[in-house]
Amino acid sequence: MNKKDFDNGCFSAGWTEFEKEHNFSQKQRKDLAELLFELEDMKKDFMRISEKKDRLSNLMKFYNGGLIAEN
C-alpha cells in the first residue's frame, strides 16, 4: 500500500483487524498511612532540593563578588 492509497482511505487486501490482549491491572487505593509516608518523603526531598538551591545561589553570589566580608 502506498501513501496515496492510505490518504484516500483505501487499505490493502492483506490488512486485517485483530484484537490485542491487554493486561490492565485495577487501580489500587492506598491507605492513609502509606499516603502520609509518601508525603513525608516528598517533604524531605523538597527540603533537600531547597537547601541545594540556596547553597548554589550563595556560591554564585560568592563567585560573582556579591558577598563582601565585613570586618
Phi and psi restraints in degrees (range 20) as a CNS / XPLOR table:
assign (resid 1 and name C) (resid 2 and name N)
       (resid 2 and name CA) (resid 2 and name C) 1.0 -101.3 20.0 2
assign (resid 2 and name N) (resid 2 and name CA)
       (resid 2 and name C) (resid 3 and name N) 1.0 174.7 20.0 2
assign (resid 2 and name C) (resid 3 and name N)
       (resid 3 and name CA) (resid 3 and name C) 1.0 -64.7 20.0 2
assign (resid 3 and name N) (resid 3 and name CA)
       (resid 3 and name C) (resid 4 and name N) 1.0 -36.8 20.0 2
assign (resid 3 and name C) (resid 4 and name N)
       (resid 4 and name CA) (resid 4 and name C) 1.0 -61.8 20.0 2
assign (resid 4 and name N) (resid 4 and name CA)
       (resid 4 and name C) (resid 5 and name N) 1.0 -45.2 20.0 2
assign (resid 4 and name C) (resid 5 and name N)
       (resid 5 and name CA) (resid 5 and name C) 1.0 -63.1 20.0 2
assign (resid 5 and name N) (resid 5 and name CA)
       (resid 5 and name C) (resid 6 and name N) 1.0 -39.4 20.0 2
assign (resid 5 and name C) (resid 6 and name N)
       (resid 6 and name CA) (resid 6 and name C) 1.0 -64.1 20.0 2
assign (resid 6 and name N) (resid 6 and name CA)
       (resid 6 and name C) (resid 7 and name N) 1.0 -45.6 20.0 2
assign (resid 6 and name C) (resid 7 and name N)
       (resid 7 and name CA) (resid 7 and name C) 1.0 -63.1 20.0 2
assign (resid 7 and name N) (resid 7 and name CA)
       (resid 7 and name C) (resid 8 and name N) 1.0 -31.6 20.0 2
assign (resid 7 and name C) (resid 8 and name N)
       (resid 8 and name CA) (resid 8 and name C) 1.0 -81.2 20.0 2
assign (resid 8 and name N) (resid 8 and name CA)
       (resid 8 and name C) (resid 9 and name N) 1.0 -4.0 20.0 2
assign (resid 8 and name C) (resid 9 and name N)
       (resid 9 and name CA) (resid 9 and name C) 1.0 86.7 20.0 2
assign (resid 9 and name N) (resid 9 and name CA)
       (resid 9 and name C) (resid 10 and name N) 1.0 14.2 20.0 2
assign (resid 9 and name C) (resid 10 and name N)
       (resid 10 and name CA) (resid 10 and name C) 1.0 -95.9 20.0 2
assign (resid 10 and name N) (resid 10 and name CA)
       (resid 10 and name C) (resid 11 and name N) 1.0 134.0 20.0 2
assign (resid 10 and name C) (resid 11 and name N)
       (resid 11 and name CA) (resid 11 and name C) 1.0 -111.1 20.0 2
assign (resid 11 and name N) (resid 11 and name CA)
       (resid 11 and name C) (resid 12 and name N) 1.0 150.2 20.0 2
assign (resid 11 and name C) (resid 12 and name N)
       (resid 12 and name CA) (resid 12 and name C) 1.0 -68.4 20.0 2
assign (resid 12 and name N) (resid 12 and name CA)
       (resid 12 and name C) (resid 13 and name N) 1.0 160.4 20.0 2
assign (resid 12 and name C) (resid 13 and name N)
       (resid 13 and name CA) (resid 13 and name C) 1.0 -65.9 20.0 2
assign (resid 13 and name N) (resid 13 and name CA)
       (resid 13 and name C) (resid 14 and name N) 1.0 -25.2 20.0 2
assign (resid 13 and name C) (resid 14 and name N)
       (resid 14 and name CA) (resid 14 and name C) 1.0 -81.5 20.0 2
assign (resid 14 and name N) (resid 14 and name CA)
       (resid 14 and name C) (resid 15 and name N) 1.0 -3.9 20.0 2
assign (resid 14 and name C) (resid 15 and name N)
       (resid 15 and name CA) (resid 15 and name C) 1.0 -77.6 20.0 2
assign (resid 15 and name N) (resid 15 and name CA)
       (resid 15 and name C) (resid 16 and name N) 1.0 126.0 20.0 2
assign (resid 15 and name C) (resid 16 and name N)
       (resid 16 and name CA) (resid 16 and name C) 1.0 -131.4 20.0 2
assign (resid 16 and name N) (resid 16 and name CA)
       (resid 16 and name C) (resid 17 and name N) 1.0 158.3 20.0 2
assign (resid 16 and name C) (resid 17 and name N)
       (resid 17 and name CA) (resid 17 and name C) 1.0 -104.2 20.0 2
assign (resid 17 and name N) (resid 17 and name CA)
       (resid 17 and name C) (resid 18 and name N) 1.0 137.4 20.0 2
assign (resid 17 and name C) (resid 18 and name N)
       (resid 18 and name CA) (resid 18 and name C) 1.0 -141.0 20.0 2
assign (resid 18 and name N) (resid 18 and name CA)
       (resid 18 and name C) (resid 19 and name N) 1.0 154.4 20.0 2
assign (resid 18 and name C) (resid 19 and name N)
       (resid 19 and name CA) (resid 19 and name C) 1.0 -92.2 20.0 2
assign (resid 19 and name N) (resid 19 and name CA)
       (resid 19 and name C) (resid 20 and name N) 1.0 132.1 20.0 2
assign (resid 19 and name C) (resid 20 and name N)
       (resid 20 and name CA) (resid 20 and name C) 1.0 -94.8 20.0 2
assign (resid 20 and name N) (resid 20 and name CA)
       (resid 20 and name C) (resid 21 and name N) 1.0 136.1 20.0 2
assign (resid 20 and name C) (resid 21 and name N)
       (resid 21 and name CA) (resid 21 and name C) 1.0 -72.2 20.0 2
assign (resid 21 and name N) (resid 21 and name CA)
       (resid 21 and name C) (resid 22 and name N) 1.0 132.3 20.0 2
assign (resid 21 and name C) (resid 22 and name N)
       (resid 22 and name CA) (resid 22 and name C) 1.0 -113.9 20.0 2
assign (resid 22 and name N) (resid 22 and name CA)
       (resid 22 and name C) (resid 23 and name N) 1.0 137.0 20.0 2
assign (resid 22 and name C) (resid 23 and name N)
       (resid 23 and name CA) (resid 23 and name C) 1.0 -116.6 20.0 2
assign (resid 23 and name N) (resid 23 and name CA)
       (resid 23 and name C) (resid 24 and name N) 1.0 75.1 20.0 2
assign (resid 23 and name C) (resid 24 and name N)
       (resid 24 and name CA) (resid 24 and name C) 1.0 -86.0 20.0 2
assign (resid 24 and name N) (resid 24 and name CA)
       (resid 24 and name C) (resid 25 and name N) 1.0 133.0 20.0 2
assign (resid 24 and name C) (resid 25 and name N)
       (resid 25 and name CA) (resid 25 and name C) 1.0 -94.4 20.0 2
assign (resid 25 and name N) (resid 25 and name CA)
       (resid 25 and name C) (resid 26 and name N) 1.0 151.5 20.0 2
assign (resid 25 and name C) (resid 26 and name N)
       (resid 26 and name CA) (resid 26 and name C) 1.0 -71.5 20.0 2
assign (resid 26 and name N) (resid 26 and name CA)
       (resid 26 and name C) (resid 27 and name N) 1.0 143.5 20.0 2
assign (resid 26 and name C) (resid 27 and name N)
       (resid 27 and name CA) (resid 27 and name C) 1.0 -67.0 20.0 2
assign (resid 27 and name N) (resid 27 and name CA)
       (resid 27 and name C) (resid 28 and name N) 1.0 134.1 20.0 2
assign (resid 27 and name C) (resid 28 and name N)
       (resid 28 and name CA) (resid 28 and name C) 1.0 -102.2 20.0 2
assign (resid 28 and name N) (resid 28 and name CA)
       (resid 28 and name C) (resid 29 and name N) 1.0 134.8 20.0 2
assign (resid 28 and name C) (resid 29 and name N)
       (resid 29 and name CA) (resid 29 and name C) 1.0 -84.8 20.0 2
assign (resid 29 and name N) (resid 29 and name CA)
       (resid 29 and name C) (resid 30 and name N) 1.0 141.3 20.0 2
assign (resid 29 and name C) (resid 30 and name N)
       (resid 30 and name CA) (resid 30 and name C) 1.0 -96.8 20.0 2
assign (resid 30 and name N) (resid 30 and name CA)
       (resid 30 and name C) (resid 31 and name N) 1.0 147.2 20.0 2
assign (resid 30 and name C) (resid 31 and name N)
       (resid 31 and name CA) (resid 31 and name C) 1.0 -81.3 20.0 2
assign (resid 31 and name N) (resid 31 and name CA)
       (resid 31 and name C) (resid 32 and name N) 1.0 166.9 20.0 2
assign (resid 31 and name C) (resid 32 and name N)
       (resid 32 and name CA) (resid 32 and name C) 1.0 -60.8 20.0 2
assign (resid 32 and name N) (resid 32 and name CA)
       (resid 32 and name C) (resid 33 and name N) 1.0 -40.0 20.0 2
assign (resid 32 and name C) (resid 33 and name N)
       (resid 33 and name CA) (resid 33 and name C) 1.0 -62.4 20.0 2
assign (resid 33 and name N) (resid 33 and name CA)
       (resid 33 and name C) (resid 34 and name N) 1.0 -42.1 20.0 2
assign (resid 33 and name C) (resid 34 and name N)
       (resid 34 and name CA) (resid 34 and name C) 1.0 -67.4 20.0 2
assign (resid 34 and name N) (resid 34 and name CA)
       (resid 34 and name C) (resid 35 and name N) 1.0 -39.6 20.0 2
assign (resid 34 and name C) (resid 35 and name N)
       (resid 35 and name CA) (resid 35 and name C) 1.0 -64.6 20.0 2
assign (resid 35 and name N) (resid 35 and name CA)
       (resid 35 and name C) (resid 36 and name N) 1.0 -40.3 20.0 2
assign (resid 35 and name C) (resid 36 and name N)
       (resid 36 and name CA) (resid 36 and name C) 1.0 -65.8 20.0 2
assign (resid 36 and name N) (resid 36 and name CA)
       (resid 36 and name C) (resid 37 and name N) 1.0 -37.8 20.0 2
assign (resid 36 and name C) (resid 37 and name N)
       (resid 37 and name CA) (resid 37 and name C) 1.0 -63.0 20.0 2
assign (resid 37 and name N) (resid 37 and name CA)
       (resid 37 and name C) (resid 38 and name N) 1.0 -44.1 20.0 2
assign (resid 37 and name C) (resid 38 and name N)
       (resid 38 and name CA) (resid 38 and name C) 1.0 -65.5 20.0 2
assign (resid 38 and name N) (resid 38 and name CA)
       (resid 38 and name C) (resid 39 and name N) 1.0 -36.6 20.0 2
assign (resid 38 and name C) (resid 39 and name N)
       (resid 39 and name CA) (resid 39 and name C) 1.0 -63.8 20.0 2
assign (resid 39 and name N) (resid 39 and name CA)
       (resid 39 and name C) (resid 40 and name N) 1.0 -42.0 20.0 2
assign (resid 39 and name C) (resid 40 and name N)
       (resid 40 and name CA) (resid 40 and name C) 1.0 -63.0 20.0 2
assign (resid 40 and name N) (resid 40 and name CA)
       (resid 40 and name C) (resid 41 and name N) 1.0 -40.0 20.0 2
assign (resid 40 and name C) (resid 41 and name N)
       (resid 41 and name CA) (resid 41 and name C) 1.0 -61.1 20.0 2
assign (resid 41 and name N) (resid 41 and name CA)
       (resid 41 and name C) (resid 42 and name N) 1.0 -41.3 20.0 2
assign (resid 41 and name C) (resid 42 and name N)
       (resid 42 and name CA) (resid 42 and name C) 1.0 -65.3 20.0 2
assign (resid 42 and name N) (resid 42 and name CA)
       (resid 42 and name C) (resid 43 and name N) 1.0 -39.6 20.0 2
assign (resid 42 and name C) (resid 43 and name N)
       (resid 43 and name CA) (resid 43 and name C) 1.0 -62.9 20.0 2
assign (resid 43 and name N) (resid 43 and name CA)
       (resid 43 and name C) (resid 44 and name N) 1.0 -43.1 20.0 2
assign (resid 43 and name C) (resid 44 and name N)
       (resid 44 and name CA) (resid 44 and name C) 1.0 -62.9 20.0 2
assign (resid 44 and name N) (resid 44 and name CA)
       (resid 44 and name C) (resid 45 and name N) 1.0 -42.7 20.0 2
assign (resid 44 and name C) (resid 45 and name N)
       (resid 45 and name CA) (resid 45 and name C) 1.0 -63.6 20.0 2
assign (resid 45 and name N) (resid 45 and name CA)
       (resid 45 and name C) (resid 46 and name N) 1.0 -41.4 20.0 2
assign (resid 45 and name C) (resid 46 and name N)
       (resid 46 and name CA) (resid 46 and name C) 1.0 -62.4 20.0 2
assign (resid 46 and name N) (resid 46 and name CA)
       (resid 46 and name C) (resid 47 and name N) 1.0 -44.4 20.0 2
assign (resid 46 and name C) (resid 47 and name N)
       (resid 47 and name CA) (resid 47 and name C) 1.0 -63.0 20.0 2
assign (resid 47 and name N) (resid 47 and name CA)
       (resid 47 and name C) (resid 48 and name N) 1.0 -42.3 20.0 2
assign (resid 47 and name C) (resid 48 and name N)
       (resid 48 and name CA) (resid 48 and name C) 1.0 -62.8 20.0 2
assign (resid 48 and name N) (resid 48 and name CA)
       (resid 48 and name C) (resid 49 and name N) 1.0 -43.1 20.0 2
assign (resid 48 and name C) (resid 49 and name N)
       (resid 49 and name CA) (resid 49 and name C) 1.0 -66.6 20.0 2
assign (resid 49 and name N) (resid 49 and name CA)
       (resid 49 and name C) (resid 50 and name N) 1.0 -40.5 20.0 2
assign (resid 49 and name C) (resid 50 and name N)
       (resid 50 and name CA) (resid 50 and name C) 1.0 -62.7 20.0 2
assign (resid 50 and name N) (resid 50 and name CA)
       (resid 50 and name C) (resid 51 and name N) 1.0 -41.7 20.0 2
assign (resid 50 and name C) (resid 51 and name N)
       (resid 51 and name CA) (resid 51 and name C) 1.0 -63.2 20.0 2
assign (resid 51 and name N) (resid 51 and name CA)
       (resid 51 and name C) (resid 52 and name N) 1.0 -42.3 20.0 2
assign (resid 51 and name C) (resid 52 and name N)
       (resid 52 and name CA) (resid 52 and name C) 1.0 -66.2 20.0 2
assign (resid 52 and name N) (resid 52 and name CA)
       (resid 52 and name C) (resid 53 and name N) 1.0 -39.0 20.0 2
assign (resid 52 and name C) (resid 53 and name N)
       (resid 53 and name CA) (resid 53 and name C) 1.0 -62.4 20.0 2
assign (resid 53 and name N) (resid 53 and name CA)
       (resid 53 and name C) (resid 54 and name N) 1.0 -44.6 20.0 2
assign (resid 53 and name C) (resid 54 and name N)
       (resid 54 and name CA) (resid 54 and name C) 1.0 -63.6 20.0 2
assign (resid 54 and name N) (resid 54 and name CA)
       (resid 54 and name C) (resid 55 and name N) 1.0 -41.7 20.0 2
assign (resid 54 and name C) (resid 55 and name N)
       (resid 55 and name CA) (resid 55 and name C) 1.0 -62.7 20.0 2
assign (resid 55 and name N) (resid 55 and name CA)
       (resid 55 and name C) (resid 56 and name N) 1.0 -44.3 20.0 2
assign (resid 55 and name C) (resid 56 and name N)
       (resid 56 and name CA) (resid 56 and name C) 1.0 -65.8 20.0 2
assign (resid 56 and name N) (resid 56 and name CA)
       (resid 56 and name C) (resid 57 and name N) 1.0 -37.4 20.0 2
assign (resid 56 and name C) (resid 57 and name N)
       (resid 57 and name CA) (resid 57 and name C) 1.0 -62.2 20.0 2
assign (resid 57 and name N) (resid 57 and name CA)
       (resid 57 and name C) (resid 58 and name N) 1.0 -44.6 20.0 2
assign (resid 57 and name C) (resid 58 and name N)
       (resid 58 and name CA) (resid 58 and name C) 1.0 -65.3 20.0 2
assign (resid 58 and name N) (resid 58 and name CA)
       (resid 58 and name C) (resid 59 and name N) 1.0 -38.0 20.0 2
assign (resid 58 and name C) (resid 59 and name N)
       (resid 59 and name CA) (resid 59 and name C) 1.0 -65.1 20.0 2
assign (resid 59 and name N) (resid 59 and name CA)
       (resid 59 and name C) (resid 60 and name N) 1.0 -40.0 20.0 2
assign (resid 59 and name C) (resid 60 and name N)
       (resid 60 and name CA) (resid 60 and name C) 1.0 -65.1 20.0 2
assign (resid 60 and name N) (resid 60 and name CA)
       (resid 60 and name C) (resid 61 and name N) 1.0 -39.8 20.0 2
assign (resid 60 and name C) (resid 61 and name N)
       (resid 61 and name CA) (resid 61 and name C) 1.0 -62.3 20.0 2
assign (resid 61 and name N) (resid 61 and name CA)
       (resid 61 and name C) (resid 62 and name N) 1.0 -41.7 20.0 2
assign (resid 61 and name C) (resid 62 and name N)
       (resid 62 and name CA) (resid 62 and name C) 1.0 -63.8 20.0 2
assign (resid 62 and name N) (resid 62 and name CA)
       (resid 62 and name C) (resid 63 and name N) 1.0 -47.4 20.0 2
assign (resid 62 and name C) (resid 63 and name N)
       (resid 63 and name CA) (resid 63 and name C) 1.0 -69.2 20.0 2
assign (resid 63 and name N) (resid 63 and name CA)
       (resid 63 and name C) (resid 64 and name N) 1.0 -26.5 20.0 2
assign (resid 63 and name C) (resid 64 and name N)
       (resid 64 and name CA) (resid 64 and name C) 1.0 -89.9 20.0 2
assign (resid 64 and name N) (resid 64 and name CA)
       (resid 64 and name C) (resid 65 and name N) 1.0 2.0 20.0 2
assign (resid 64 and name C) (resid 65 and name N)
       (resid 65 and name CA) (resid 65 and name C) 1.0 82.3 20.0 2
assign (resid 65 and name N) (resid 65 and name CA)
       (resid 65 and name C) (resid 66 and name N) 1.0 19.6 20.0 2
assign (resid 65 and name C) (resid 66 and name N)
       (resid 66 and name CA) (resid 66 and name C) 1.0 -80.2 20.0 2
assign (resid 66 and name N) (resid 66 and name CA)
       (resid 66 and name C) (resid 67 and name N) 1.0 -21.4 20.0 2
assign (resid 66 and name C) (resid 67 and name N)
       (resid 67 and name CA) (resid 67 and name C) 1.0 -99.4 20.0 2
assign (resid 67 and name N) (resid 67 and name CA)
       (resid 67 and name C) (resid 68 and name N) 1.0 123.9 20.0 2
assign (resid 67 and name C) (resid 68 and name N)
       (resid 68 and name CA) (resid 68 and name C) 1.0 -115.6 20.0 2
assign (resid 68 and name N) (resid 68 and name CA)
       (resid 68 and name C) (resid 69 and name N) 1.0 126.3 20.0 2
assign (resid 68 and name C) (resid 69 and name N)
       (resid 69 and name CA) (resid 69 and name C) 1.0 -71.0 20.0 2
assign (resid 69 and name N) (resid 69 and name CA)
       (resid 69 and name C) (resid 70 and name N) 1.0 128.0 20.0 2
assign (resid 69 and name C) (resid 70 and name N)
       (resid 70 and name CA) (resid 70 and name C) 1.0 -96.4 20.0 2
assign (resid 70 and name N) (resid 70 and name CA)
       (resid 70 and name C) (resid 71 and name N) 1.0 137.9 20.0 2
